[in-house]
Amino acid sequence: MQKIFPEAVQFSLEKGLQPFYLLTGNDLLLVNEAKDSINQTARLNGFDEKQEIDVKNDTNWEELFESAQSMGLFFARQIIILNLPDSPTTAQFKNLAELLALSHSDLLFVLHLPKFTKAVEKQAWFNQIEPQLVQINCQTPEISKLPQWLNNRAKAMQLQIEPEANQLLCYSYEGNLLALKQALQLLQLRFTDGNITLTRAKEVVEHSAQFTPFQWIDALFEGKTARAIRILHHLKNEDVQAVVLLRIVQKELVTLLEITRSPTSLLSSNQPLFIGNLRTEFDRLKIWQNRRPFYSQVVQRLSYKKLYALIQQLAELERKIKQEFSDDVWQELERFSANFA
């Protein structure tokens, strides 16, 4: 199996088509660009028919089986694109395995799976196609990796971006690669010499960063108060329910308690959190690899007293929302974010 990032898709395709492609992640731009690249190359190789299906509970699998086994009157080779749900059912995976088993040289499969987990790797369908599979990571780059992604994209467009301009663009369009791509295209049109300075970047920037509640959590865990509050403002403007944030952060704090359980009695509540068993606890609780560094950072900053105080603060905040219907919940969340640091 090949594992590649989107920027390597074209290079991989130039070396030859594979019968199976698996796009993992849910970044709309990266997923669509990968699909387009595969489709264009396949067309050049005689794949003259394409069908794209969003897999649902009522998907007609029998029709797909029949399509995979027969060539139409007007086409010789076909591409089947299957957009799977976040958490496919056992029946859907079973049908997928049966469909993929019908693979032949005139059939190309492109699968999109938003969430790729260890459990997926154990599925029968995955194991049967793994030797001929190209897996493409279409997850939105994290903020630490976004500047390099931007530089690579700019270089491909023959643009040279000054570091300050790169920083501004990443700050303004974090989590929204489609808007970032459009900003680059506008810069390319407006400044034909290809040199993008901070002043030029400011002319086209529109603040359209998109955030998720988990990015707020990550900022809290890193101790980045200003970033956490900035994300909160965006979530509020996007009409995210405050109670949703409470539920998520409560779950995260309970997880922190779980992974820092001390094997001995505490001598003082001011003791730092126990970190001697993190790896085992990460595995036991099936914490994703990309989130483990955030947990590793926060447990080194908190004491048990601090963690208990944060849990109590959340409980009080939830009481205000439910009993007092407080309009100050977002201000309270800002204060909570500041206390977390």
N, C-alpha and C positions, 0 to 999 in steps of 0.2 A: 504493500500500500504506500502511495505517495501522500505526504501531508505538506500542503503548500499554502501560502498566503495569496490573496487576490492579485498582488503585483507580479506574481510568478505564473499566473494562469496562461498568459499568451505564450510564454517560453515553453511551458509544458505542452501546450497544444501543438506548437511547431515541431515537437519531437514525435508527435503522433497521437491520434485519438485513442482513448481508453473506453471500454464498454460501459463503465460506471463512474459517475461523478456524484459526490456527496457534499452539498453546501451546508455548513453548520454555522449557526449564528443568525441573527435577525436584522442585520443592517440592510435596509432597503436598497441603498445604492450599491453596496458590494455584492449583494445577492443578484440583483438585476444585471449588473455588469458582467458577473461571472456567467450567468445564463446566456447573455448576448454573445459573449466571446465563444462559448462552447457551441452555440447554435450557428454562428457564422462559419466557424471552422468545419462543423459537420455539414453545412450546406455545400461547402467547397469540395467535400468528400462524398457527395452524392446522396446525402440524407435530405430528401425532398419533401418530407412530411413531418409535421410536428403537432403533438397534442399536449396540452398542459392541464393537469387536473389538480384541484384542491381536494385532498383526501378528507372526507367527512364520514359520519356514521351511515349515510345513505349512498355512499359511492358504489357504483355498479361495477364490481370487480369482474364479474363474468364477461362483461363487455370488454374490459381491459385485457383479460386472458385471451379472448378471441382476437382482439386487435394485434396482440403481440405475436400470435401464431400465424397470422395471415397477412399477406401483402395485398394492398389495394390495387384496383385497376389502373390508377393514375400515379402511383408512387412505388418506388423500389425499396427505399430504406427510410426508416422513421426514427424520430426522437420522441421519447416519452418523458415528460417532466412531471414529477409528483411532488406537490407541496404538502408535506405532512404537518399535522398539528403539533403543538408544543409537547403534548404527552399522548402519543398514539396508544390506542387500546391493544390488548393482546390479540384480538381478532384482526385488527388492521395490520399488525406486524406479521401475523400468520399469512394473510392474503398477500402482503408485500413479498414475503419469502417465496410464495408460490409463483408470483408474477416474475420476480427476478430470475427464477429457475428456468424461465422460458427464453432467456437471453440467447441471441445468436448474432452473427456478424453483421446483419442488416438492421440491428436494433441497438439504440443507444439510450441509456437511462441517466436522467439527471434528477437526483433526489435533494429536496431542501428540508432539513430538519433543524428548526430554530434552536432546540436545546439538545446538546450532545453530552451524554453522561456515560459513566462506567457501565451502567445497566444496558445501554444500547450496544456496547461492544460485545456483550455476551449473547445478543440476539442471533438467532439462526441465520437470518437474512444477511446480517452484517458479516458473519464469518464466511458465508458462502461466496460473497463477492470481494472480500478483502484483498485477495491477491491481485485483482485487476481494478482496484479502486483508487481514485484520486480524491482525497478529502481536502476541501478548500475552506479555510477558516474565514468566515464572513462576519465575524463579530466586530462591532464598532471598536476602534482602538481606544484604549484607556488614555487618560490625559497625559500620562508620562510618555506614551508612544506616539501620540498624535503629531507632535512637531516633525518627527522623522517621516511619518506617513505623508504629511503635507509637503515636505521637501522632495520626497520621491515623486509625488503627483505633479508638483511644479516642474521638476526636472523633465518629466515626460512631456510636459506642455511647453518646454523651452523657456521657462520662467526662472529667474533668479530672485529669491526672496531673502531680504535682509532679516537677521535674527529677530529684531524688534517687530518687524511686520509679521513674521511667523508667529510670534508670541501673541500679538493682537488678534490675528485670525483664529488661532486655536482657542483663545479665551472667548471670542465672540461666537464661534460656531461649534463649540464642544458638544459632542453627541449628535450632531446634525451634519453628517458628511455630504448629504445632497446639497444643503445650503452652502457648505464650504466649497464644493465643486463649482457651484454656480458663481460664487464669489471669484474663484480663480478664472473662470471663463470670462467674467466681466473685466477683470484686471487685464487679461490677455488681449481683449478687444480694445480697451482704452489706452493701454501703454504698450505700443508695438515694439519698443526696444527690449521688452521682457524683464526690465529691472524693476522690482517691486520694493519700494521703500516704505517706511512707516507712514509717511505723509500720504503716499498713494493708496496704501491699504485703508487708511482712515476714510478715504473718500467713498469707498464702496461698502464699508462694513455696516451691516444692520444687525443689531444684537438679537440673534435668534438661536442661542444655545438651547439645547433640550436636555433635561435631566430626568433621572429616575430617583425614587426614594432610596434605592440602594447606594447611589452616588452620594447622597446626603449622609448615610450611615458610614460609608468609607471615609468621608471627610472628617466625621466625628472621631472615628477610630484613629485617624492620622493626626488628630489634634489641630486640624486646620479650621479654626473657628470662622474666619472671614469667608472661606470657601463654602463652609457648611451653611452659613447664613445667606450667602448669595444663591445657593441652590434652593434654599427654603423659599426665597422670594420668587424664583421661577416656578416652583411647584405650586405656590399659592396662586400665581397668575394663570397657571394652567388648570386651575380649579380642582387640584388634587384634594381629597377630603383629609382634614387634619387627623381624624380618627384612624385613617389608614396608616399614616405615619406613626401614630402611637402604637398600633398593633405590631408594625414591623420592628420598631426599635425595642419594644418590650420583648419580643421574641429573641432579638439579638442579645439583649442583656441577660436573659435567661441562659442563652447559649454560653455567654461569658462565664456565668456561674458554674455551668456544667463542666467546661473545659479547664477550670481552675480549682476544682475541688481538691482541698488539701487532704493528704492521707493521715495527717495528725491534727489534733485539736489546735485551734487558734489561740495564741497567747495574748493577742491584742487585735482589735478591729483595724488598727492602723497598719497591720502587716500588708506588705505588697501581695498581689495575687500570686498563687502558686503556679509556676510555669514548667514544672519538671516533667509533666506528662502530656504536653501539648500534641505531639505527633500521634500518639495513641488515641487521644480524644478526637482529634480531627478525623481520623479514619473511622472511629466508632460512630460519630455523628454525621459522617459523609459530607463534610464541609468541602466545598469546591476548592480546587487547588489555587485558582486565581484570587480567592478571598482569604486564604490562610495568612498571607503576609499582613493583612489589615488587622486580623485578630492578634497576630504575634506582636504587632506594634502597641495596640491598646492595652494588652494585659501587662505590659512592662511599665505603663504609666499610672495604672489605677491601684488603689488599695481596696480591701474589702469594705472599709468604711465608706469610701467614695462611691463604690459600686452600689452599695445598699442605699445611699443617699439619692443616687440617680434613679433607682427603681422606685423609691418613695415619691420623688418629684413627679415621675410619670403617673403614678397612681393618683396623686392629687390633681394633676392636670386632666386626667380622664374624668375624675369626679366633677370638675368644673364644667367640662363639656357636656356631661350627661345630666347634671342636676341644675346647674346655673345657666346653661346655654350661653356660656361666656363668649363674647366677641373678641376677647383678647388672646385667643388660643395661639395665634401665630406669633404674637409677642412673647408668649410663654415658651413657645418652641425655640424662639431665638435665645431666650435666657437659658433654656435647657442646653442648647448647643454651646453657649459660652461656658456653662458650668462643666460640660463634658471635657473641655480642654484643661 
